[in-house]
Amino acid sequence: MHDLLHVEVCQRVDSLLTITEISELVQAELDSMDEVVLNKPMLPENFSIEILKTHVQSICCSCGQEEKTHTKLRSHDIKLHIYRMNQEEAAVETMHKDGEEISAAAHWILPSEEFFGLWENLFYDSGVKENLLNFVETAMMFSEQKVNHHIISWNKVILLYGPPGTGKTSLCKALAQKLAIRFGDRFTRGELVEINSHSLFSKWFSESGKLVMNLFSEIRALLEDPKALVCILIDEIESLAHTRKACTNGTEPSDSIRVVNALLTQLDSIKRFPNALILTTSNLTEAIDLAFIDRADIKQYISFPNEQAIYKIYSTCVEELMRTGFIEAEEIYEMAHLKMMGYEETSKTKHSLMLFELCRESVGLSGRALRKIPFLAQALFLQTKHCSFTKYLRAMHLAVQRQKETCFEC
C-alpha cells in the first residue's frame, strides 16, 4: 500500500471548467512528472499543459512528512483536492449590549484569499502541523462513525500555547483554511469565526456571561448546516476562561466566574455537532481555568523556532527578495542537502552555509521578529534597490544584532 499524496489544486475564480475536467488535466500534468516538490506551490509558469495555466492558480503537494522536500510520484496514491478561493474580506459580527454596538467576532468564508499560502509559510518543530491535521481527521472520523461520547471522550478543542510572536494565531487560521480544502468532499464550505474576547466583557454586572451565551447561540445557527465546517477561534483564551480560583479568593470580580461558566457550558453544548472545531491560543496557561484545560483534547506547545525552522523562514524571505529583484539570484540549498554534504563549503554551498550561520545567530528570536529582519536590514543598513546576496546577508546580520539589543519580547 502506497502513502497518500495530497494534491491541492487552486482553481481560478473565473475558470469555467468542471471539477472533472480540472481533475483530468491535473492528473495528466502529474503523469508527465517523475517527482514533485512538497509543501511549496507549483505556479502556472511551471505547468507543461497550456490550458492549466489559464484555469489553475497553483498546485501544492504534501505527503505528511514535513522534512521531505521532494518525492517520487510512483511511491504514492494520489488524492486531489480542487477548490476555489473566496475573495470576500472578513465580515464583522456585531452585538447590541449596554446601549451600544460591539464587535463580537470576525467571520471568514473558507478557503479565503486572505490565508492563501499561509500554511506552507509557517515553520515549526517537526511534526507539529501534521499532528494537528491527524487530530482533526480522527475527530471527524469518530463523529461520522457516531462513536459514543460517554465511552470515549473527545471535545474537538485544540489549545496552542507558548510565548508571544510564535505564530499560534496564524497557525489556527492556517489550519482552518487547510481543513476547508482537505475536507472539501465532506463540506461545501468552511467558516472561521474569530471571537473578540475582550469585547465580551460588559461594564454592567452579569452581562458578560450573557454576551458569551448570545454569541454561541449565533454560532450554533451556523452549525445547523451540516455542509459547513465551522471553526471557532478564541485567541488569548485566558481572557474568557480565566481561572476561577482567583475569583473565589476575591481577587477577580464574580462576573468572571459567570463568563467561565458560560463558556464551558457552551463548549459542552456544541461538541455534539460533527462539523464543529474549537481552536484556542494562550500566552499565559497558568491563568487558564483547569476545567477548560481538561476539555482540550490536544495541548500543543509552540516554541521559538530552532535552527532548522529559522533556515526555512529565512530561505523563503531571501527567495522572495530575489524574485522581486532586491537580491541577485543565487541557489539556496535545502537544509537536508547541506546535511547530506556534511556542511562542507563549496562554491555551490557557500551562500547557503552563510545563511545557515545567520540562523545560528538568530536563535532566540520569535517567528514574528525573524520575518522583520529582511525589512530592517533594508531600511536601516542598505537603502538600495539591488545588491549582492553576501551584502544583504551582512545587513541581516546587523539587523539581528540590533533586534536582540532592542526587543522586549523576541
C-alpha positions as CSV (number, residue, x, y, z in Angstrom):
1,M,0.0,0.0,0.0
2,H,1.4,3.4,-1.0
3,D,1.5,6.5,1.1
4,L,-1.2,9.1,0.3
5,L,-0.1,12.2,-1.6
6,H,-2.4,15.2,-1.1
7,V,-2.6,17.3,-4.2
8,E,-4.3,20.6,-3.6
9,V,-5.4,22.4,-6.7
10,C,-6.5,26.0,-6.5
11,Q,-8.8,26.7,-9.5
12,R,-9.1,30.2,-10.7
13,V,-12.3,32.0,-9.7
14,D,-13.1,32.9,-13.3
15,S,-12.5,29.3,-14.6
16,L,-15.5,27.7,-16.3
17,L,-14.1,24.2,-16.3
18,T,-15.8,21.5,-14.3
19,I,-14.1,19.7,-11.4
20,T,-13.9,16.6,-13.5
21,E,-12.1,18.5,-16.3
22,I,-9.7,20.1,-13.9
23,S,-9.0,16.7,-12.3
24,E,-8.2,15.1,-15.7
25,L,-5.9,18.0,-16.6
26,V,-4.0,17.9,-13.3
27,Q,-3.7,14.1,-13.5
28,A,-2.2,14.4,-17.0
29,E,0.2,17.0,-15.6
30,L,1.3,14.7,-12.8
31,D,1.6,11.8,-15.3
32,S,4.3,13.8,-17.1
33,M,6.4,14.2,-14.0
34,D,8.7,11.8,-12.2
35,E,8.8,13.6,-8.9
36,V,7.2,16.7,-7.2
37,V,8.3,19.4,-4.8
38,L,6.5,19.1,-1.4
39,N,4.9,21.8,0.6
40,K,5.6,24.5,-2.0
41,P,3.1,25.7,-4.5
42,M,3.8,25.0,-8.2
43,L,2.8,28.0,-10.2
44,P,1.3,28.3,-13.7
45,E,4.6,29.2,-15.3
46,N,5.8,25.7,-14.3
47,F,2.9,23.8,-15.9
48,S,3.6,21.9,-19.1
49,I,-0.1,21.8,-20.1
50,E,-1.1,25.2,-21.5
51,I,-4.8,25.1,-20.6
52,L,-3.9,24.6,-17.0
53,K,-2.1,27.9,-16.9
54,T,-5.4,29.8,-17.5
55,H,-7.6,27.7,-15.2
56,V,-5.4,26.8,-12.2
57,Q,-3.7,29.3,-9.8
58,S,-1.5,26.8,-8.1
59,I,-0.9,23.1,-7.3
60,C,0.6,22.1,-3.9
61,C,1.6,18.6,-2.9
62,S,2.2,17.2,0.6
63,C,2.5,13.6,2.0
64,G,2.6,14.0,5.8
65,Q,6.4,14.1,6.1
66,E,7.2,17.7,6.8
67,E,11.0,17.2,6.5
68,K,10.8,15.8,2.9
69,T,11.3,18.3,0.1
70,H,10.7,16.1,-2.9
71,T,9.0,12.7,-3.5
72,K,8.7,10.3,-6.4
73,L,5.1,10.1,-7.7
74,R,5.2,6.3,-8.2
75,S,5.5,5.7,-4.5
76,H,2.2,7.4,-3.7
77,D,-1.5,7.1,-4.1
78,I,-2.9,10.5,-5.2
79,K,-5.8,12.3,-3.7
80,L,-6.9,15.5,-5.4
81,H,-8.5,18.4,-3.6
82,I,-9.9,21.0,-6.0
83,Y,-11.1,24.3,-4.6
84,R,-11.6,28.0,-5.4
85,M,-10.7,31.0,-3.2
86,N,-13.3,33.1,-1.6
87,Q,-12.2,36.7,-2.3
88,E,-14.5,38.5,0.2
89,E,-13.0,40.2,3.2
90,A,-13.9,39.1,6.7
91,A,-17.4,40.2,7.9
92,V,-17.6,41.8,11.3
93,E,-20.3,40.3,13.6
94,T,-21.7,42.8,16.0
95,M,-24.0,42.6,19.0
96,H,-26.1,45.2,20.8
97,K,-25.4,45.4,24.5
98,D,-25.2,48.1,27.2
99,G,-26.9,50.5,24.7
100,E,-24.0,50.3,22.2
101,E,-22.9,48.1,19.3
102,I,-19.9,45.9,20.0
103,S,-17.6,44.0,17.6
104,A,-18.1,40.4,18.8
105,A,-16.3,38.4,16.1
106,A,-14.7,38.3,12.6
107,H,-16.2,35.8,10.2
108,W,-14.5,34.4,7.1
109,I,-15.8,32.0,4.4
110,L,-13.1,29.5,3.6
111,P,-10.9,28.8,1.7
112,S,-10.2,32.6,1.8
113,E,-7.8,34.6,-0.4
114,E,-6.5,36.2,2.8
115,F,-5.0,33.0,4.1
116,F,-3.7,31.7,0.7
117,G,-0.2,30.1,1.2
118,L,-0.2,30.8,5.0
119,W,0.1,27.1,6.0
120,E,3.1,26.5,3.7
121,N,4.9,29.5,5.1
122,L,4.6,28.6,8.8
123,F,7.6,26.6,10.1
124,Y,7.8,24.8,13.5
125,D,9.5,21.8,15.1
126,S,8.9,18.7,13.0
127,G,5.5,17.1,13.3
128,V,3.5,20.0,14.8
129,K,1.4,20.8,11.8
130,E,0.9,17.1,10.8
131,N,-0.1,16.1,14.3
132,L,-2.8,18.8,14.2
133,L,-4.2,17.6,10.9
134,N,-4.2,14.0,12.2
135,F,-6.1,15.1,15.3
136,V,-8.9,16.7,13.3
137,E,-9.1,13.8,10.9
138,T,-9.5,11.4,13.8
139,A,-12.2,13.7,15.5
140,M,-14.1,13.8,12.2
141,M,-13.9,10.0,11.8
142,F,-15.2,9.5,15.3
143,S,-18.1,11.9,14.8
144,E,-19.0,10.3,11.4
145,Q,-19.0,6.8,12.9
146,K,-21.1,8.1,15.8
147,V,-18.6,6.9,18.5
148,N,-20.3,7.2,21.9
149,H,-19.1,10.4,23.7
150,H,-19.9,8.8,27.1
151,I,-17.5,5.9,26.4
152,I,-14.7,7.6,24.5
153,S,-14.2,11.3,25.3
154,W,-13.2,14.0,22.8
155,N,-14.3,17.6,22.7
156,K,-12.7,18.8,19.4
157,V,-10.8,21.5,21.3
158,I,-7.2,22.5,20.4
159,L,-5.1,24.6,22.7
160,L,-1.9,26.1,21.3
161,Y,0.3,27.8,23.9
162,G,3.7,29.4,24.2
163,P,5.4,32.8,24.1
164,P,4.1,35.7,22.1
165,G,5.1,36.0,18.4
166,T,5.5,32.3,17.7
167,G,2.6,32.2,15.2
168,K,-0.1,30.5,17.3
169,T,-3.0,32.6,15.9
170,S,-1.6,32.3,12.4
171,L,-1.4,28.5,12.7
172,C,-5.0,28.3,13.9
173,K,-6.2,30.3,10.8
174,A,-4.0,28.3,8.5
175,L,-5.3,25.1,10.0
176,A,-8.9,26.1,9.4
177,Q,-8.0,27.0,5.8
178,K,-6.3,23.7,5.3
179,L,-9.2,21.8,6.7
180,A,-11.7,23.6,4.4
181,I,-9.5,22.4,1.5
182,R,-8.8,18.8,2.7
183,F,-12.5,18.2,3.7
184,G,-13.9,19.7,0.5
185,D,-15.6,16.4,-0.3
186,R,-17.4,16.4,3.0
187,F,-18.3,20.1,3.4
188,T,-19.3,22.6,0.7
189,R,-17.5,25.4,2.6
190,G,-15.6,26.3,5.7
191,E,-16.5,29.1,8.2
192,L,-14.0,30.7,10.5
193,V,-15.4,32.7,13.4
194,E,-12.7,34.6,15.4
195,I,-14.2,35.7,18.7
196,N,-13.2,39.1,20.0
197,S,-12.7,38.0,23.6
198,H,-12.0,41.4,25.1
199,S,-15.2,42.9,23.7
200,L,-17.4,40.4,25.5
201,F,-16.8,41.9,28.9
202,S,-19.6,44.2,29.8
203,K,-19.4,47.3,32.0
204,W,-22.7,46.1,33.6
205,F,-22.7,43.5,36.2
206,S,-23.5,39.9,35.0
207,E,-23.9,41.0,31.3
208,S,-20.6,39.3,30.1
209,G,-21.9,35.8,30.7
210,K,-25.0,36.6,28.7
211,L,-22.9,38.0,25.8
212,V,-20.9,34.8,25.6
213,M,-24.2,32.8,25.5
214,N,-25.7,35.0,22.9
215,L,-22.6,34.8,20.7
216,F,-22.5,31.0,20.9
217,S,-26.2,30.9,20.1
218,E,-25.4,32.6,16.7
219,I,-22.5,30.1,16.2
220,R,-24.9,27.2,16.8
221,A,-27.1,28.6,14.0
222,L,-24.1,28.2,11.6
223,L,-23.5,24.6,12.9
224,E,-27.1,23.7,12.0
225,D,-25.9,23.5,8.4
226,P,-24.2,20.0,8.2
227,K,-22.4,21.1,4.9
228,A,-20.5,23.8,6.7
229,L,-17.3,23.1,8.6
230,V,-17.3,25.7,11.4
231,C,-14.0,26.6,13.1
232,I,-14.3,28.8,16.2
233,L,-11.1,30.7,17.1
234,I,-10.6,32.1,20.6
235,D,-7.4,34.0,20.8
236,E,-5.9,34.5,24.3
237,I,-8.4,32.1,25.8
238,E,-7.3,33.1,29.3
239,S,-9.3,36.3,28.9
240,L,-12.5,34.3,28.8
241,A,-11.5,31.1,30.6
242,H,-9.7,32.8,33.5
243,T,-9.0,30.6,36.4
244,R,-12.0,30.7,38.8
245,K,-9.7,30.0,41.8
246,A,-8.7,33.7,41.7
247,C,-12.3,34.7,41.5
248,T,-13.3,32.8,44.7
249,N,-10.3,34.3,46.5
250,G,-11.8,37.7,45.9
251,T,-9.1,38.9,43.6
252,E,-11.3,38.8,40.5
253,P,-14.9,40.1,40.1
254,S,-17.6,37.4,40.3
255,D,-18.7,38.3,36.8
256,S,-15.5,36.5,35.6
257,I,-16.9,33.3,37.1
258,R,-20.1,33.7,35.1
259,V,-18.1,34.2,31.9
260,V,-16.1,31.0,32.5
261,N,-19.2,29.0,33.4
262,A,-21.0,30.3,30.3
263,L,-18.0,29.4,28.1
264,L,-17.7,25.9,29.4
265,T,-21.4,25.3,29.1
266,Q,-21.4,26.5,25.5
267,L,-18.4,24.4,24.6
268,D,-20.1,21.3,26.0
269,S,-23.3,22.1,24.1
270,I,-21.6,22.4,20.7
271,K,-19.3,19.3,20.8
272,R,-22.3,17.2,19.7
273,F,-22.0,18.9,16.3
274,P,-19.8,16.8,14.0
275,N,-18.9,19.9,12.0
276,A,-17.6,22.0,14.9
277,L,-13.9,22.6,15.8
278,I,-12.6,24.9,18.6
279,L,-9.2,26.5,18.1
280,T,-7.7,28.4,21.0
281,T,-4.4,30.1,21.9
282,S,-2.7,31.3,25.1
283,N,0.4,33.1,26.2
284,L,-0.4,32.5,29.9
285,T,-1.5,28.9,30.5
286,E,-1.2,29.4,34.3
287,A,-4.1,31.8,34.1
288,I,-6.5,29.4,32.4
289,D,-9.2,27.6,34.3
290,L,-8.3,23.9,34.8
291,A,-11.8,22.9,33.7
292,F,-11.0,24.3,30.2
293,I,-7.6,22.8,30.0
294,D,-9.2,19.5,30.8
295,R,-11.5,19.9,27.9
296,A,-8.7,20.5,25.4
297,D,-8.0,17.2,23.5
298,I,-4.6,18.4,22.3
299,K,-2.4,20.9,24.0
300,Q,0.5,21.8,21.7
301,Y,3.4,24.0,22.9
302,I,4.6,26.4,20.2
303,S,8.2,27.4,20.9
304,F,10.6,29.9,19.3
305,P,11.9,28.4,16.0
306,N,15.0,26.2,16.1
307,E,17.9,26.5,13.6
308,Q,16.1,24.3,11.0
309,A,12.9,26.3,11.2
310,I,14.8,29.6,11.0
311,Y,16.6,28.4,7.9
312,K,13.2,27.7,6.2
313,I,11.9,31.1,7.3
314,Y,15.0,32.9,6.0
315,S,15.1,30.9,2.8
316,T,11.5,31.9,1.9
317,C,12.4,35.5,2.7
318,V,15.5,35.7,0.5
319,E,13.8,33.8,-2.3
320,E,11.1,36.5,-2.2
321,L,13.7,39.2,-2.3
322,M,15.4,37.5,-5.3
323,R,12.0,37.2,-7.0
324,T,11.4,41.0,-6.6
325,G,14.9,42.0,-7.6
326,F,16.3,43.2,-4.3
327,I,18.9,40.4,-4.2
328,E,20.9,38.9,-7.1
329,A,19.7,35.4,-7.8
330,E,21.6,32.6,-6.1
331,E,20.7,29.0,-5.5
332,I,19.8,28.3,-1.9
333,Y,20.0,24.6,-0.9
334,E,17.6,22.8,1.4
335,M,18.9,22.0,4.9
336,A,18.7,18.3,4.1
337,H,21.1,18.8,1.2
338,L,23.6,20.7,3.4
339,K,23.4,18.0,6.0
340,M,23.9,15.3,3.4
341,M,27.1,17.2,2.2
342,G,28.4,17.3,5.8
343,Y,28.0,21.1,5.7
344,E,31.1,21.2,3.5
345,E,31.8,24.6,1.9
346,T,32.0,24.6,-1.9
347,S,31.4,27.2,-4.5
348,K,27.8,25.9,-4.7
349,T,27.0,25.6,-1.0
350,K,28.9,28.8,0.1
351,H,25.8,31.1,0.2
352,S,23.6,28.5,1.8
353,L,26.1,28.0,4.6
354,M,26.3,31.7,5.1
355,L,22.6,31.8,5.6
356,F,22.8,28.9,8.0
357,E,25.3,30.8,10.1
358,L,22.9,33.7,10.2
359,C,20.3,31.2,11.5
360,R,22.5,30.2,14.4
361,E,22.9,33.8,15.4
362,S,19.1,34.3,15.2
363,V,18.2,31.6,17.7
364,G,16.0,33.1,20.4
365,L,14.1,35.4,18.1
366,S,10.4,34.8,17.6
367,G,8.9,33.9,14.2
368,R,7.4,37.4,14.1
369,A,10.7,39.0,14.8
370,L,12.5,36.8,12.2
371,R,10.3,37.9,9.4
372,K,11.0,41.5,10.2
373,I,14.8,41.0,9.8
374,P,15.0,41.4,6.0
375,F,12.9,44.6,6.2
376,L,15.0,46.0,9.0
377,A,18.2,45.1,7.0
378,Q,16.9,47.1,4.0
379,A,15.6,50.0,6.0
380,L,18.5,50.5,8.4
381,F,21.6,49.3,6.6
382,L,21.1,49.2,2.8
383,Q,18.6,51.7,1.3
384,T,19.3,50.2,-2.2
385,K,17.0,48.5,-4.7
386,H,19.5,45.9,-5.7
387,C,22.6,44.3,-4.1
388,S,24.5,41.0,-3.8
389,F,23.4,38.1,-1.7
390,T,26.5,38.5,0.5
391,K,25.9,42.2,1.1
392,Y,22.2,41.6,2.0
393,L,23.2,38.9,4.5
394,R,25.7,41.2,6.2
395,A,22.9,43.7,6.6
396,M,20.6,41.0,8.0
397,H,23.4,40.1,10.5
398,L,23.4,43.7,11.7
399,A,19.6,43.7,11.9
400,V,19.6,40.6,14.0
401,Q,22.1,42.1,16.4
402,R,20.0,45.3,16.7
403,Q,16.8,43.3,17.2
404,K,18.4,41.3,20.1
405,E,19.6,44.5,21.7
406,T,16.3,46.4,21.5
407,C,13.4,43.9,21.6
408,F,11.5,43.3,24.8
409,E,9.8,40.1,23.6
410,C,11.9,38.5,20.9
